[in-house]
């Protein structure tokens, strides 16, 4: 069964277990984040974002494309680190020959700092995550017009009159909506401080208690819950979705450790992306 949480205005649904599989969907943004497992209900989404090419995040891509073909869906866009574009295309070419079917995608190679327009006012910015292989995080934002401070006291009819006269009354600003960072060191919170200001932040927290030290987590290029607790007062997000927990912890253990180790002011904004009862899927 898929996990689903409501984080601010966004629904995050899917499945994530560190080293096993991660595949998420945010339907309000019409995006799939990683494809470690082909989820049939995700196949209608035309924008797929790969954080990196490790199997637990990317090996389900071919199967998802096969499901799309059964649904008569067109060619999707696959956003991915520029360094892995050629290998991913090669892998899909091999799968196409094996399955005697077309697995064509439109790859969008990105490097840290690249910004790509997705829709009317929706953009994505790629940022660097810290992992032993080429990897990216993604920050989704909306570019909106905001009335300049000096004009904010004007009545609507005066604003309209000045706009008709060609006056520049508005600035274009970025409203940070949702960010996704997985398989990374906590250093990403220093190199990308705007993550603290995203309305919703989806962040890995692979290790959650003393069975694995912070140093051990860093040696595995992953985050420890204690590293988030130490930065608790920096998270200004409306909602924080923690995911990618190690299978060494049962879901109920994860929830208990998050409750115990995070300050109440942060915990009340945290959504644990794990089953509410029972075991991990599979």
SETI-210204 format. One line per field, with one value per residue (C-alpha): residue number from 1; residue in one letter; x, y, z. Coordinates in steps of 0.05 Angstrom, whole numbers, plus 5000, padded with zeros to 4 digits. Layout:
% residues N
k = c(NUM/...)
r = c(a/...)
x = c(X/...)
y = c(Y/...)
z = c(Z/...)
//
This chain:
% residues 282
k = c(1/2/3/4/5/6/7/8/9/10/11/12/13/14/15/16/17/18/19/20/21/22/23/24/25/26/27/28/29/30/31/32/33/34/35/36/37/38/39/40/41/42/43/44/45/46/47/48/49/50/51/52/53/54/55/56/57/58/59/60/61/62/63/64/65/66/67/68/69/70/71/72/73/74/75/76/77/78/79/80/81/82/83/84/85/86/87/88/89/90/91/92/93/94/95/96/97/98/99/100/101/102/103/104/105/106/107/108/109/110/111/112/113/114/115/116/117/118/119/120/121/122/123/124/125/126/127/128/129/130/131/132/133/134/135/136/137/138/139/140/141/142/143/144/145/146/147/148/149/150/151/152/153/154/155/156/157/158/159/160/161/162/163/164/165/166/167/168/169/170/171/172/173/174/175/176/177/178/179/180/181/182/183/184/185/186/187/188/189/190/191/192/193/194/195/196/197/198/199/200/201/202/203/204/205/206/207/208/209/210/211/212/213/214/215/216/217/218/219/220/221/222/223/224/225/226/227/228/229/230/231/232/233/234/235/236/237/238/239/240/241/242/243/244/245/246/247/248/249/250/251/252/253/254/255/256/257/258/259/260/261/262/263/264/265/266/267/268/269/270/271/272/273/274/275/276/277/278/279/280/281/282)
r = c(x/x/x/x/x/x/x/x/x/x/x/x/x/x/x/x/x/x/x/x/x/x/x/x/x/x/x/x/x/x/x/x/x/x/x/x/x/x/x/x/x/x/x/x/x/x/x/x/x/x/x/x/x/x/x/x/x/x/x/x/x/x/x/x/x/x/x/x/x/x/x/x/x/x/x/x/x/x/x/x/x/x/x/x/x/x/x/x/x/x/x/x/x/x/x/x/x/x/x/x/x/x/x/x/x/x/x/x/x/x/x/x/x/x/x/x/x/x/x/x/x/x/x/x/x/x/x/x/x/x/x/x/x/x/x/x/x/x/x/x/x/x/x/x/x/x/x/x/x/x/x/x/x/x/x/x/x/x/x/x/x/x/x/x/x/x/x/x/x/x/x/x/x/x/x/x/x/x/x/x/x/x/x/x/x/x/x/x/x/x/x/x/x/x/x/x/x/x/x/x/x/x/x/x/x/x/x/x/x/x/x/x/x/x/x/x/x/x/x/x/x/x/x/x/x/x/x/x/x/x/x/x/x/x/x/x/x/x/x/x/x/x/x/x/x/x/x/x/x/x/x/x/x/x/x/x/x/x/x/x/x/x/x/x/x/x/x/x/x/x/x/x/x/x/x/x/x/x/x/x/x/x)
x = c(5000/5025/5039/5005/5013/4984/5040/5013/4978/5014/5000/5061/5045/5087/5138/5208/5255/5330/5370/5307/5261/5239/5185/5142/5088/5064/5000/4989/5055/5045/5113/5142/5205/5250/5228/5257/5192/5142/5076/5018/4980/5042/5046/5000/5048/5090/5147/5195/5254/5313/5357/5411/5419/5426/5378/5334/5317/5319/5313/5237/5240/5237/5177/5141/5151/5122/5060/5054/5055/4998/4960/4976/5012/5061/5135/5150/5202/5257/5297/5363/5436/5471/5526/5478/5438/5478/5479/5404/5390/5436/5400/5332/5357/5377/5309/5275/5311/5296/5223/5213/5180/5195/5220/5234/5239/5255/5313/5325/5397/5409/5468/5467/5437/5399/5328/5276/5206/5152/5087/5054/5087/5120/5195/5244/5315/5366/5415/5474/5465/5525/5530/5587/5553/5525/5463/5414/5358/5300/5266/5199/5179/5127/5147/5095/5085/5087/5067/5126/5124/5117/5052/5019/4976/4945/4871/4858/4832/4896/4939/4899/4906/4982/4988/4949/4998/5056/5083/5126/5089/5108/5170/5177/5192/5203/5156/5191/5138/5169/5239/5264/5332/5350/5414/5456/5498/5470/5518/5463/5429/5491/5503/5429/5402/5339/5315/5296/5249/5212/5140/5147/5213/5218/5283/5316/5329/5358/5383/5342/5376/5441/5447/5480/5521/5522/5592/5569/5512/5561/5607/5547/5532/5464/5430/5419/5358/5403/5433/5363/5349/5413/5386/5314/5308/5330/5271/5222/5182/5107/5116/5175/5167/5219/5230/5281/5287/5331/5296/5334/5278/5206/5157/5132/5204/5216/5155/5176/5247/5224/5176/5231/5290/5259/5238/5163/5163/5193/5159/5090/5107/5138/5105/5137/5133/5123/5064/5021/5023/5053/5116/5147/5116/5145)
y = c(5000/5069/5121/5189/5253/5322/5372/5443/5450/5389/5315/5270/5198/5137/5093/5103/5057/5073/5027/4990/5036/5109/5135/5195/5234/5305/5309/5384/5397/5340/5309/5242/5244/5183/5115/5061/5023/5028/5050/5042/5104/5147/5127/5183/5237/5266/5298/5251/5276/5230/5251/5202/5135/5087/5028/5043/5110/5096/5022/5025/5075/5023/4988/5054/5070/5002/5018/5085/5049/5004/5068/5099/5156/5199/5211/5237/5287/5258/5311/5284/5301/5318/5268/5209/5229/5186/5123/5128/5135/5075/5033/5050/5032/4963/4955/4976/4920/4869/4885/4901/4966/5040/5069/5138/5196/5269/5278/5346/5346/5394/5419/5453/5522/5508/5534/5504/5529/5476/5515/5582/5606/5541/5530/5481/5496/5441/5442/5400/5344/5309/5236/5193/5194/5252/5275/5332/5359/5398/5461/5479/5552/5599/5665/5716/5790/5828/5900/5943/5969/6042/6027/5980/6035/6056/6041/5988/6038/6080/6018/6000/6071/6071/6002/6026/6085/6036/6047/5991/5975/5902/5861/5788/5746/5671/5637/5574/5519/5450/5422/5350/5327/5254/5213/5270/5294/5346/5394/5407/5450/5494/5496/5508/5550/5567/5497/5524/5573/5525/5520/5444/5407/5333/5309/5242/5220/5151/5138/5156/5133/5114/5047/5087/5148/5213/5195/5128/5162/5211/5154/5125/5193/5199/5241/5226/5251/5282/5328/5356/5362/5404/5452/5451/5527/5538/5502/5556/5509/5502/5427/5379/5310/5261/5199/5146/5112/5052/4984/4969/5009/4988/5043/5049/5055/5112/5149/5140/5164/5225/5242/5233/5266/5328/5389/5397/5462/5425/5358/5389/5408/5341/5287/5218/5185/5114/5066/5083/5010/4943/4933/4966/4948/4884)
z = c(5000/4983/5036/5028/5069/5061/5070/5066/4999/4969/4969/4973/4956/4940/4974/5002/5039/5039/4993/4970/4930/4927/4881/4899/4864/4878/4837/4847/4811/4762/4778/4796/4839/4826/4800/4843/4834/4777/4808/4760/4784/4770/4697/4674/4700/4643/4683/4718/4760/4775/4833/4813/4778/4837/4826/4886/4853/4779/4762/4754/4697/4642/4673/4684/4610/4593/4634/4599/4532/4554/4571/4503/4537/4498/4508/4578/4600/4645/4684/4708/4725/4659/4674/4672/4610/4562/4606/4619/4544/4531/4584/4554/4485/4511/4544/4479/4442/4496/4500/4425/4444/4442/4508/4482/4531/4524/4572/4603/4629/4687/4726/4794/4788/4723/4721/4674/4660/4670/4660/4662/4726/4750/4747/4774/4798/4804/4862/4882/4932/4963/4943/4913/4844/4803/4840/4843/4886/4857/4881/4850/4850/4823/4792/4810/4802/4868/4876/4896/4968/4948/4911/4961/4992/4926/4912/4858/4807/4814/4805/4743/4715/4725/4693/4632/4629/4625/4694/4724/4788/4799/4812/4792/4853/4865/4913/4937/4938/4946/4949/4944/4970/4980/4986/5011/5068/5115/5081/5030/5083/5083/5008/4994/5051/5011/5028/5096/5062/5016/5035/5036/5042/5026/5058/5071/5143/5132/5203/5264/5328/5363/5329/5274/5294/5256/5233/5207/5169/5138/5117/5080/5048/5083/5135/5208/5246/5299/5246/5233/5308/5315/5262/5287/5294/5222/5189/5170/5126/5132/5127/5129/5099/5124/5081/5057/5125/5132/5131/5196/5231/5231/5213/5285/5309/5260/5285/5357/5345/5306/5363/5416/5381/5348/5388/5393/5353/5293/5304/5298/5226/5208/5167/5173/5105/5129/5137/5197/5220/5201/5160/5101/5034/5005)
//
